[in-house]
Amino acid sequence: MNNELKVSFYLKRESRLEKSCV
């Protein structure tokens, strides 16, 4: 399992959520 992949995926999700909220 790659932690980096998970982190990048979560970061992208957060970024999208933030953009959606704004």
N, C-alpha and C positions, 0 to 999 in steps of 0.2 A: 504493500500500500504506500502510495506517495503522499506524504503530508503536504508538500509544496503544492501539489495539484489541488488538494482540498482547500488549502488556504486561498489560492488564486481563485478558485471557483466561488468560495464564500465572499471574497473581496468583490468579485464582479457582481455577485447577487446584491450585496449591500449597496454598491455603487448604483446599480439599476434602481433599487428601491428608493434610494435617496433622490435620484433624478425624478422618479415617478412622484414622490411626495412633493418635491418642489415643482 
